[in-house]
Amino acid sequence: ISHQEKAISNRELLSARLSHVNFHTFNVAYNCFEEMTMTEVCVDQQLKNRERAATMSNKKEKKGVLRSLSFQFSSSLLRGKQKVSDVIRGSYEEPTVRRTQPEISICDSSQGVQCHGILLKQHKRRNRSARWNKRFFILKECFLLYYKVSTKKLFERTRRIDLHPKGVIPLVGCSIVAGQDHGHKFCLLITHTQFKAAIIVCASDSKAQEMWLKALREATKISYKNTIAWEKLVEELESHGSTLTEEKKNYEEKLLAEAHAREEEHNRYLSLAKAKEDLEKERERLVRLTKKLKDDLQSVKNELKLTNETKRTLEQEKISLNAKTEHLVSNMESLNLEKSKIEEQMSSIIREREKFLLENQNLSTVTCQLKNRLMEIETKTLCISAEKERVEAMLRINEKKAVDLEKEREYYNSQTMQLLNSLKEISEQRDLTEAELKDEVMARIGAEKQLQAAEKALEHLETALKLTGAQMNELQEHIMPDVHKLREFFE
C-alpha cells in the first residue's frame, strides 16, 4: 500500500509540474512512469495475495517458478523505482505526497519551502479598478502558492502545505523585478511571455521586499544540467518501459500456470481452514465453558466466603445481643423495683390527696361558716356604723351643749370675780363695828362655804366638760346638780 501511495503521489506531482511546463519529453516520461507504476501496483497486489495464501497454509515452502520470478520482478521494479526517485530528488528535491490527505509534512526549508509570509496581491477585473487582497504566500521550488490569511496559523502549527491553494504561479522563465509605486510601496512584478498581465505583489517593508526578490529570482533559475538530466531520464524510462512490457508478458504466462496450481492448493487450504475453523469453534466453546465453570466456582467461593463472614458477624451479633439481653434483664429488675417504689409513692400521694380533699371539704365548710360570720359581721358593722352616725350626731349636740356650758362657766367666773371683789370690799370694812364684823364674819364664812361648793361644782363641771365623749345620760347626771347648786348660790 505504501508503494502504491508513493507511486500515485509521484504521478500527481509530475502531472502538476507538466501542466505548467510544456515539454514533449516530459509527457513521454510521464506516460512511461505511469505505466511503470501501474505495473508495480498490480505485481505488488499479486505478491501480497500470494504471501497471504502462503501464511494461511501453515507456512509451507514455496515451490515452482513463481518464487524466483517474483523475486526477480520485485527486485527489478525496486531498482527502477529507486533510480527514478533518485533522479527526481536530484532535480527537484520533492517530498513524498499522500493522495488521500490534503496536506504534506514539511520539516524545514531544506525540503522545498524556500520562503513564506503575508503579501498584498493586486487583483484586476475587466472594466473595474484594481483591488489589493491580503494573501499568505508559500514559495516551494519553482512554484509560488498563495492561500487565505487564515492558513498561516495552520501552516505554522503543523508545517504542512495544503494541496488546494487559491492560486499557483509557475516561476520557470519568469522575470522578477522590484516595481515602482503601484498604489503601495515595496512592490514586486512577476512577468512572463505567456502571462496576460504582470502579477503584482506588495511586501510590508524593504527588508521583506529584498528577501522575496532574492528567493523568487533563485526559484526562476533552471540550469542546463537539469534539462539534460530530464532528457536522460526520459530515454531511460522509455527503454525500461519496453523491457518491462516484455517481462510483463512472460510473467503473465508464468503467473497463469502458477495460478492453476495455487488454485488447487487454495481449495485444499479451504478444506483445512474449514476444519481448523470448526476445531477453533469447539476450542472456543470449551474455553467459554471452562471460563464459565471457573466463574461459577469463583462465585461459589465468594458466596461461601460471604456466608462465613455473615456467620461470624451473626455470632458476634448474637453474643452482643445476649449481653444486651442480660443488661436489659438487670435494667428490667431495677425498673420493677423503681416501679414498686413509684407505686408506693403514688399510693401515699393518693392518700395525701384524699386527705387534702377532705381538708379541702372541711375548709369549704369553714369557708362557708366564715362567709356567714363575715355576713353577720358586715350586718353588725352596718349597725355599728349607724350607731356611730347616731353617736356622732349626739357628739355634735354635746359639743353644742359644751359650748353653752363654757359660756355659762365664763359667766360663773365673772360672777366669782364679782364675789371676790365684794369680799375685798367686805375686808375693807373691817373697821366696822364688832357686831357688824361678826355678822360679816358669819356671812363671810357662809360665803366661803358657798364659794367652796361653787368651786367644787365648777371642778365637777370642768371634768364633765373634759368627758365630752361620754354618753348624754352620764353628762346630765353629773352636770345638772352642779348647775342647780350654782344657780341656788348665785340666787
ZIBELJO-V11822 format. One record per helix or strand. SS is the DSSP state (helix for helix, strand for strand). FROM is the first residue (numbers start at 0). LEN is the number of residues. If there is no record, write none. Layout:
ss/from/len
SS/FROM/LEN
SS/FROM/LEN
This chain:
ss/from/len
helix/1/17
helix/23/33
helix/64/28
strand/102/3
helix/108/3
strand/112/11
strand/130/10
strand/142/5
helix/150/8
strand/159/3
strand/166/4
strand/174/5
strand/186/5
strand/198/4
helix/205/15
helix/223/208
helix/433/33
helix/471/19
